[in-house]
């Protein structure tokens, strides 16, 4: 019987749920309840997880890690004298949950496995979860990932009618972290919601409250004449004292939980012959955590202030520590909105992830570390309505507007973190979701184009209404990716037929260019486009394929053919663009799949979905922190169709596009006034059917992003690399 599994790997605790025939139930992960500690300990006999790890920490303190999730993205750690990767700790936690789930389902493998993650995580962190799950034994094709607040919102929407455009806030107060998000109902998206803003604190959680209460308990003991007992519990030196300290910590946590429903709670302390009991009232406890509540209130206000338009209709409380009455009271005072809770807030996220799955499309690329199977957008990229402006410049004064408020809570604008040197940062200036300290996200779900019938916009104005394009270099992309090992590096050729080239970086919409006759086009097949004429050349040590392309050129009523450099592809075993190996006499996989487009342009930190745009297959990518910016990697049926798309959309022949020192193709850019208005760039590889379309929509403030603000988030392959990869797909 088919069943699905969801795992919420939390900072302090882990929970899981399964769905069988539409019924969702939690999995018992410990003897005492449905959740388990996320702790891991390395012992001489191997890893132990959950309650076993907590119990073993006294015997193996140097191998104990209480919060392995907090290590993701921080590199290797040392446990019990061994170097251990965070992924291996993830694997241990997921393995434990998997075994518990399989026991319940008689050993049958799940058809889907949903992994939840914080909304602010970088793609590398999300991928670490996926890697750990695969090593734990889950089938890669069954793994999906979803941001925690979207899972929580899906849980709420299960029993509540949520109209398109309605908003909900999620206040996830867990054991180790606080995560706040505002989401908007968007049925056209794969998971039904888009994130408008998010924030939080990676160290503010229930354990913070535990620490306050533990300090108060020890101080109270000392004041009441138990100074020695308090000191021994504070700085244990023997195994007995360590056990007593652990028991005290558990008693403090139990008292904290009891204070959620009672006016007071007792904390029992015992060590050898010494024992004592201290009583704390809820009023005293709330005074202890007052500063923490003020911090949470500020974070909540910051997130809400970054959202324009109507306020959320309801705030959903999740997380094991969210039951603290002071939290609900603070939220009511700050927001005046309805608060929704669940009987067990620890289960909101894992159960909600399964509800996300029930409402998502199925089947397309399930193994990607994103949300559910993507849906096809109903609207093609908006083309410009006017001529190009200067590279990277806004299309009008109104578009210069930027919010004056900070992006998020105080923090570094572009910290060095898990995503590595290419991790996105820089100015925000958008009206979309932003995070603390310039956070970004790599993985999860992002806004898509508005729905509507696919139709090409009206032609761009010409003549006096065209914006003149001052001289200067055209926008460039980040550096080129390395070419496959052993592949020759051909010299760029300017003899190929360019459309509307007026010299390197020259404007394409000058008067002379506007009046220039368009070149006569010659329809080319795919093989000709990549420049291969089969000519086997036998050399010592093996055969080498020679490749020559003939491209139409010239203008007016004449045609000329010019040879393109030879592309040599070995006849033996070769490495392919997708990491596979093609045996002698076999081709590499065709460069026309979703994965192939991801290879042509490597995109960092975005959520990408496959789509079709006016005859072209495409991947559409966008980012949490830049929801009004869309990047399309497109493959047309021919190079000429790709060029025609740009010429028709922009009303000009284009100008040179260079990657570094290499001439790569043609580029267009310009503003557009179709709602919501904005600015766009379009790039076409020379002689190839591949194109890149970057569209920056105006936000609520009237401003839009510029290419320089996100160009470090995607890296197109060089023309030489692309040609070589295509040659490997047609060497036989």
HURA-V409709 format. One record per residue. RES is the residue in one letter. SS is DSSP state (~ for helix, > for strand, _ for the rest). OMEGA is omega in whole degrees, -180 to 180 (NA if undefined). NEAR is the number of other ideal C-beta (glycine too) atoms within 12 Angstrom. Layout:
RES_SS_OMEGA_NEAR + RES_SS_OMEGA_NEAR
//
This chain:
X___-177_16 + X___177_18 + X_>_-178_30 + X_>_-176_41 + X_>_173_47 + X_>_-178_48 + X_>_174_53 + X_>_180_52 + X_>_-175_56 + X___179_47 + X___-179_41 + X___-176_36 + X_>_179_45 + X_>_178_50 + X_>_-179_46 + X_>_179_47 + X_>_177_44 + X_>_176_42 + X_>_178_34 + X_>_179_23 + X___176_12 + X___180_16 + X_>_-178_16 + X_>_-180_31 + X_>_176_25 + X_>_175_35 + X___176_37 + X___-177_23 + X___178_39 + X_>_-180_27 + X___-175_13 + X___-179_15 + X_>_-175_21 + X___178_28 + X___176_36 + X_>_173_38 + X_>_177_42 + X___-175_44 + X___178_42 + X_>_175_45 + X_>_177_36 + X_>_180_32 + X_>_178_26 + X___-180_16 + X___179_13 + X_>_-178_20 + X_>_169_33 + X_>_-171_32 + X_>_172_41 + X___-179_39 + X_~_178_26 + X_~_178_27 + X_~_178_36 + X_~_-179_32 + X_~_-177_24 + X_~_-175_30 + X___-179_32 + X___179_25 + X___-177_23 + X___-176_29 + X_~_-178_22 + X_~_178_20 + X_~_-173_30 + X_>_173_33 + X_>_-176_40 + X___-174_31 + X___-178_32 + X_~_-180_44 + X_~_-179_43 + X_~_-179_32 + X_~_-174_30 + X___-178_39 + X___-177_34 + X___179_23 + X___-175_18 + X___178_16 + X_>_178_27 + X_>_176_16 + X_>_180_33 + X___178_25 + X___-180_13 + X_>_176_20 + X_>_-174_13 + X_>_177_27 + X___176_25 + X_~_180_33 + X_~_180_31 + X_~_176_30 + X_~_175_44 + X_~_-179_43 + X_~_-179_30 + X_~_180_40 + X_~_180_48 + X_~_178_42 + X_~_179_30 + X_~_180_37 + X_~_-179_47 + X_~_-180_38 + X_~_178_23 + X_~_-180_31 + X_~_-180_36 + X_~_176_24 + X_~_-180_16 + X_~_-176_24 + X___174_23 + X___175_11 + X___180_13 + X___-179_17 + X___178_22 + X___178_38 + X___176_26 + X_>_175_36 + X_>_-180_45 + X_>_177_50 + X_>_180_54 + X_>_-178_50 + X_>_177_50 + X___-177_52 + X___-175_51 + X___-177_49 + X___174_44 + X___179_41 + X_~_-179_39 + X_~_178_32 + X_~_177_42 + X_~_180_42 + X_~_177_34 + X_~_176_38 + X_~_-178_46 + X_~_178_39 + X_~_178_28 + X_~_180_40 + X_~_179_41 + X_~_179_26 + X_~_178_23 + X___177_36 + X___178_25 + X___-180_37 + X___-175_20 + X_~_-176_20 + X_~_-179_22 + X_~_-171_30 + X_>_172_42 + X_>_174_51 + X_>_-179_50 + X_>_176_52 + X_>_-176_51 + X_~_-179_57 + X_~_178_54 + X_~_175_59 + X_~_179_54 + X_~_179_51 + X_~_178_50 + X_~_177_47 + X_~_179_47 + X_~_-177_42 + X_~_-179_36 + X_~_-177_28 + X___-179_15 + X___177_19 + X___-179_12 + X___-179_28 + X___175_16 + X___-179_18 + X___177_20 + X___-172_28 + X_>_178_35 + X_>_175_44 + X_>_177_44 + X_>_178_51 + X_>_-174_52 + X_>_-179_53 + X_>_-176_50 + X___-179_48 + X___-176_40 + X___-175_38 + X___171_40 + X_>_178_48 + X_>_-179_49 + X_>_179_56 + X_>_171_49 + X_>_-177_46 + X_>_179_49 + X_>_179_39 + X_>_-178_32 + X___-175_34 + X___-178_24 + X___180_28 + X___-177_43 + X___-178_42 + X___170_48 + X___-179_39 + X_>_170_51 + X_>_-178_44 + X_>_179_54 + X_>_179_47 + X_>_178_48 + X_>_178_48 + X_>_180_48 + X_>_-179_41 + X_>_-176_38 + X___-179_33 + X___179_21 + X___-179_39 + X___-179_38 + X_~_179_38 + X_~_175_37 + X_~_178_32 + X_~_177_42 + X_~_-179_35 + X_~_178_24 + X_~_-177_33 + X_~_177_39 + X_~_178_33 + X_~_180_23 + X_~_-179_30 + X_~_-180_40 + X_~_178_32 + X_~_179_22 + X_~_176_27 + X_~_-179_31 + X_~_-180_22 + X_~_-177_14 + X___174_17 + X___179_12 + X___-177_25 + X_~_-178_18 + X_~_179_19 + X_~_180_30 + X_~_-180_31 + X_~_-180_19 + X_~_178_27 + X_~_-179_39 + X_~_-180_25 + X___-177_15 + X___180_23 + X___-179_14 + X___179_15 + X_~_179_16 + X_~_179_19 + X_~_176_25 + X_~_178_25 + X_~_180_23 + X_~_178_32 + X_~_178_32 + X_~_178_29 + X_~_179_26 + X_~_179_37 + X_~_178_32 + X_~_179_25 + X_~_178_30 + X_~_179_37 + X_~_178_32 + X_~_179_21 + X_~_177_36 + X_~_179_40 + X_~_-179_28 + X_~_-180_24 + X___177_34 + X___-177_29 + X___-177_14 + X___-179_18 + X___179_16 + X_>_-180_18 + X_>_179_28 + X_>_174_20 + X_>_-179_36 + X_>_-179_22 + X_>_-179_34 + X_>_176_24 + X_>_-177_30 + X___179_15 + X___-180_10 + X_>_174_23 + X_>_-179_19 + X_>_177_29 + X_>_175_21 + X_>_-179_31 + X_>_178_23 + X_>_178_33 + X_>_179_19 + X_~_179_25 + X_~_177_15 + X_~_-180_24 + X_~_-179_34 + X_~_175_29 + X_~_179_17 + X_~_-174_31 + X___-176_38 + X_~_-180_19 + X_~_178_17 + X_~_178_33 + X_~_176_33 + X_~_177_19 + X_~_179_28 + X_~_179_43 + X_~_179_30 + X_~_179_26 + X_~_179_40 + X_~_179_44 + X_~_179_27 + X_~_-179_32 + X_~_-179_46 + X_~_-179_32 + X_~_180_26 + X___-180_37 + X___175_36 + X___179_23 + X___-175_18 + X___178_19 + X___176_26 + X___-180_38 + X___-177_28 + X_>_175_31 + X_>_-176_39 + X_>_179_46 + X_>_177_45 + X_>_179_47 + X___-175_45 + X___-178_43 + X___-174_42 + X___-179_40 + X___179_29 + X___-176_39 + X_~_-179_27 + X_~_179_32 + X_~_179_39 + X_~_-180_28 + X_~_179_20 + X_~_-178_31 + X_~_179_36 + X_~_-179_19 + X_~_-175_18 + X_~_-170_28 + X_~_-178_29 + X___180_14 + X___-178_25 + X_>_178_20 + X_>_177_32 + X_>_179_31 + X___178_29 + X___180_27 + X___177_14 + X___-177_24 + X_~_179_40 + X_~_-176_40 + X_~_-176_40 + X_~_-174_45 + X_~_-180_51 + X_~_178_48 + X_~_179_42 + X_~_178_46 + X_~_179_48 + X_~_175_45 + X_~_172_37 + X_~_-179_47 + X_~_-179_46 + X_~_-176_28 + X___-177_31 + X___173_34 + X_>_-177_25 + X___159_21 + X___-174_17 + X___174_26 + X___-176_27 + X___-174_30 + X___-178_25 + X___179_33 + X___177_38 + X___177_47 + X___-177_48 + X___-178_40 + X_>_-173_29 + X___175_34 + X___-179_28 + X___178_25 + X___-177_35 + X___-176_20 + X___177_30 + X___176_33 + X___178_43 + X___179_41 + X___-175_39 + X___177_40 + X___179_30 + X___-179_36 + X___-177_36 + X___170_44 + X___-179_36 + X___-178_27 + X___176_29 + X___-178_27 + X___177_26 + X___-175_31 + X___178_34 + X___-177_23 + X_~_-180_12 + X_~_-177_20 + X_~_178_30 + X_~_-176_18 + X___178_19 + X___177_25 + X___-179_24 + X___-178_12 + X___179_21 + X___-179_22 + X___-177_37 + X___177_33 + X___-175_34 + X___-180_16 + X___-180_24 + X___-177_16 + X___-178_22 + X___-176_23 + X___173_23 + X___-174_18 + X___-170_31 + X___-175_35 + X___179_34 + X___-174_21 + X___180_17 + X___-179_29 + X___-173_32 + X___175_41 + X___176_33 + X___-175_25 + X___180_23 + X___176_40 + X___-180_34 + X___178_41 + X___-178_33 + X___-176_42 + X___176_46 + X___-176_44 + X___-178_50 + X___176_39 + X___-180_30 + X___-180_34 + X___179_45 + X___-180_51 + X___173_48 + X___-164_45 + X___-173_44 + X___-172_53 + X___-176_47 + X___180_47 + X___179_40 + X___176_37 + X___178_37 + X___-176_25 + X___180_18 + X___-179_16 + X___179_10 + X___179_21 + X___179_15 + X___-180_20 + X___180_29 + X___-179_17 + X___179_20 + X___178_34 + X___179_23 + X___175_19 + X_~_-173_15 + X_~_-178_11 + X_~_-178_18 + X___175_28 + X___-179_33 + X___-174_22 + X___-178_36 + X___-179_19 + X___-179_18 + X___-176_19 + X___175_21 + X___180_37 + X___178_36 + X___-180_30 + X___174_36 + X___-177_25 + X___-175_20 + X___174_25 + X___-180_26 + X___178_16 + X___178_25 + X___-177_33 + X___176_12 + X___-178_17 + X___178_28 + X___180_23 + X___-179_21 + X___178_28 + X___179_15 + X___-177_29 + X___176_27 + X___179_22 + X___177_23 + X___-174_38 + X___174_36 + X___177_38 + X___173_42 + X___179_36 + X___178_33 + X___-177_26 + X___-176_20 + X___175_23 + X___-178_24 + X___-180_27 + X___-180_38 + X___-174_41 + X___174_39 + X___-178_24 + X_~_-180_18 + X_~_-178_16 + X_~_-179_31 + X_~_-178_29 + X_~_-176_14 + X___179_21 + X___180_16 + X___-179_25 + X___175_29 + X___-174_18 + X___176_22 + X___-177_24 + X___-177_16 + X___174_30 + X___-178_19 + X_~_-179_26 + X_~_179_24 + X_~_-178_29 + X_~_179_41 + X___169_41 + X___-179_41 + X___163_35 + X___-172_22 + X___178_20 + X_>_-179_18 + X_>_179_20 + X_>_-178_19 + X_>_179_12 + X_>_-180_13 + X___178_7 + X___178_9 + X_>_-179_17 + X_>_177_21 + X_>_178_25 + X_>_173_34 + X_>_-179_26 + X___179_35 + X___179_27 + X___174_38 + X_>_-179_26 + X_>_175_35 + X_>_-179_28 + X_>_177_29 + X___-180_22 + X___-180_20 + X___-176_12 + X___-179_10 + X___175_14 + X___173_17 + X_>_179_19 + X_>_-180_19 + X_>_-177_22 + X_>_175_20 + X___-176_35 + X___180_29 + X___175_24 + X___-177_41 + X___177_31 + X_>_180_42 + X_>_-180_32 + X___-179_26 + X___177_19 + X___180_19 + X_>_173_33 + X_>_-178_23 + X___-177_29 + X___-176_36 + X___-180_24 + X___178_13 + X___178_18 + X_>_176_19 + X_>_-180_29 + X___177_17 + X___-179_17 + X___179_15 + X___178_20 + X___170_28 + X___179_32 + X___-180_23 + X___-177_23 + X___-176_37 + X___-179_31 + X___176_22 + X_~_178_31 + X_~_179_25 + X_~_178_31 + X_~_175_40 + X_~_177_32 + X_~_-179_34 + X_~_177_40 + X_>_178_41 + X_>_-177_33 + X_>_-177_41 + X___170_34 + X___-177_44 + X___170_43 + X_>_-175_46 + X_>_179_42 + X_>_178_42 + X_>_179_35 + X_>_175_34 + X_>_-178_24 + X_>_174_36 + X___177_28 + X___180_21 + X_>_168_35 + X_>_-174_31 + X_>_165_41 + X_>_176_44 + X_>_-177_44 + X_>_173_44 + X_>_-170_47 + X_>_178_48 + X___-174_48 + X___176_49 + X_>_-173_47 + X_>_180_44 + X_>_179_44 + X_>_-176_47 + X_>_177_47 + X_>_179_45 + X_>_171_47 + X_>_-166_48 + X_>_172_44 + X_>_178_42 + X___177_32 + X___178_25 + X___175_29 + X_~_-176_44 + X_~_176_34 + X_~_179_28 + X_~_179_43 + X_~_-179_43 + X_~_178_31 + X_~_180_38 + X_~_-179_44 + X_~_-179_32 + X_~_-176_26 + X_~_-174_39 + X_~_179_50 + X___179_33 + X___-177_45 + X___178_36 + X___178_44 + X_>_-175_41 + X_>_172_34 + X_>_-180_41 + X_>_168_31 + X_>_-173_33 + X___179_20 + X___-174_15 + X_>_171_31 + X_>_-171_31 + X_>_-178_39 + X_>_-177_43 + X_>_178_45 + X_>_174_48 + X_>_173_49 + X_>_177_46 + X_>_177_47 + X_>_172_41 + X_>_-177_41 + X___173_27 + X___-177_29 + X___9_15 + X___-175_29 + X___180_30 + X_>_-175_41 + X_>_-179_49 + X_>_174_46 + X_>_-180_51 + X_>_-176_47 + X_>_178_44 + X_>_176_46 + X_>_177_45 + X___173_46 + X___-176_45 + X___-179_47 + X___-175_38 + X_>_-179_48 + X_>_178_50 + X_>_-179_49 + X_>_178_45 + X_>_-177_47 + X_>_-179_45 + X_>_-179_44 + X_>_173_39 + X___175_35 + X___-177_34 + X___-179_23 + X___-180_25 + X___-180_25 + X___178_35 + X___176_44 + X___170_40 + X___-176_34 + X_~_-177_38 + X_~_-178_25 + X_~_-179_32 + X___-178_43 + X_~_177_33 + X_~_-179_28 + X_~_176_39 + X_>_-176_38 + X_>_177_30 + X_>_173_42 + X___176_38 + X___178_36 + X_~_180_44 + X_~_179_37 + X_~_-179_36 + X_~_179_46 + X_~_-179_47 + X_~_-180_42 + X_~_178_39 + X_~_179_44 + X_~_180_46 + X_~_179_39 + X___-178_34 + X___-179_32 + X___-180_35 + X___NA_21
//
